[in-house]
Amino acid sequence: MSQENNTTQETVAISINTENKLDEEAKTSLQKLSDALRSMADDVGQISELAAEEQLLIAELFKSLLQLMQPLTPSMSVSTSALPVEVGNVSQAHIDPTGHLALVYEDGHLELKDLKEEHNRDLMILVIQNVMPKFKNLTSAQKRKIESRIKFLSAVTKEVQKISGILSAIGSGDQK
């Protein structure tokens, strides 16, 4: 009977240890789940804040793009090699000052994509990366063009002033 008692006591002890272990595992699992949910809630809050900040930056970017492009060019070409494969077989691409990307496909049809829209954000990044160096070239060319006109106008203005001065001198000498 004593051996039977020991076996029963061992079985009860193992059962209690197993239950305690399961309770601890459940508590640990519940704690991990709770921690994960809190972390997820923090991430969702940050996603919301970041999305609002992104929206403001995009609005400012396209406002500035409009101001930059309007005096220089009606549109900028975008290298088709810069576009993702998902866009399809594009033969030409151009961005306008309002942030619309015009895609001309090999079959001739035209598609406009509003790069301000959230689902076009990755495409917008690729396009902006592609056109920014082109803006540098465009602004440099515009600067050289204005400098050339100033150089011409400066030389012409000096000569016209000399001629005007001579004519003034002749005119005032005739009246004496």
TAJO-V379338 format. One record per backbone hydrogen bond with DSSP energy under -0.5 kcal/mol. CO is the residue of the C=O (numbers start at 1). NH is the residue of the N-H. E is the energy in kcal/mol with one decimal. If there is no record, write none. Layout:
[[CO;NH;E] [CO;NH;E]]
//
This chain:
[[1;5;-2.4] [2;6;-2.4] [3;7;-2.3] [4;8;-2.3] [5;9;-3.0] [6;10;-2.9] [7;11;-2.5] [8;12;-2.6] [9;13;-2.7] [10;14;-2.9] [11;15;-2.5] [12;16;-2.6] [13;17;-2.9] [14;18;-2.8] [15;19;-2.4] [16;20;-2.9] [17;21;-2.7] [18;22;-2.8] [19;23;-2.7] [20;24;-2.5] [21;25;-2.6] [22;26;-2.6] [23;27;-2.5] [24;28;-2.9] [25;29;-3.1] [26;30;-2.8] [27;31;-2.5] [28;32;-2.6] [29;33;-2.4] [30;34;-2.6] [31;35;-2.8] [32;36;-2.5] [33;37;-2.4] [34;38;-2.3] [35;39;-2.5] [36;40;-2.4] [37;41;-2.3] [38;42;-2.2] [39;43;-2.4] [40;44;-2.5] [41;45;-2.2] [42;46;-2.4] [43;47;-2.7] [44;48;-2.1] [45;49;-2.0] [46;50;-3.1] [47;51;-2.6] [48;52;-1.8] [49;53;-2.2] [50;54;-2.9] [51;55;-2.2] [52;56;-1.9] [53;57;-2.4] [54;58;-2.5] [55;59;-2.1] [56;60;-2.2] [57;61;-2.7] [58;62;-2.5] [59;63;-1.7] [60;64;-2.5] [61;65;-2.6] [62;66;-2.0] [63;67;-1.8] [64;68;-2.4] [65;69;-3.0] [66;70;-2.3] [67;71;-0.6] [69;72;-1.2] [69;73;-3.2] [74;97;-0.7] [76;95;-2.6] [79;82;-1.5] [80;83;-1.1] [84;87;-1.6] [85;88;-1.6] [88;90;-1.6] [89;106;-2.4] [92;104;-2.9] [93;78;-3.0] [94;102;-3.4] [95;76;-2.4] [96;99;-2.0] [99;115;-2.5] [100;96;-2.2] [100;102;-0.6] [101;103;-0.6] [101;113;-2.3] [102;94;-2.0] [102;104;-0.5] [103;105;-0.6] [103;111;-2.4] [104;91;-3.0] [104;92;-1.8] [105;108;-2.4] [109;105;-2.8] [111;103;-3.3] [113;101;-3.2] [113;115;-0.9] [114;117;-1.5] [117;120;-1.8] [118;121;-1.6] [120;124;-2.6] [121;125;-2.2] [122;126;-1.8] [123;127;-2.5] [124;128;-2.9] [125;129;-2.4] [126;130;-1.5] [127;131;-2.4] [128;132;-2.0] [129;133;-0.5] [131;135;-2.0] [132;136;-1.7] [133;137;-1.8] [134;138;-2.5] [135;139;-3.1] [136;140;-2.3] [137;141;-2.3] [138;142;-2.3] [139;143;-2.4] [140;144;-2.4] [141;145;-2.3] [142;146;-2.2] [143;147;-2.7] [144;148;-2.4] [145;149;-2.0] [146;150;-2.7] [147;151;-2.4] [148;152;-2.3] [149;153;-3.3] [150;154;-2.7] [151;155;-2.0] [152;156;-2.7] [153;157;-2.8] [154;158;-2.2] [155;159;-2.0] [156;160;-2.8] [157;161;-2.5] [158;162;-2.1] [159;163;-2.6] [160;164;-2.9] [161;165;-2.5] [162;166;-2.5] [163;167;-2.8] [164;168;-2.3] [165;169;-2.2] [166;170;-2.7] [167;171;-2.6] [168;172;-2.3] [169;173;-1.6] [170;174;-1.8] [171;175;-0.9] [173;176;-0.7]]
//
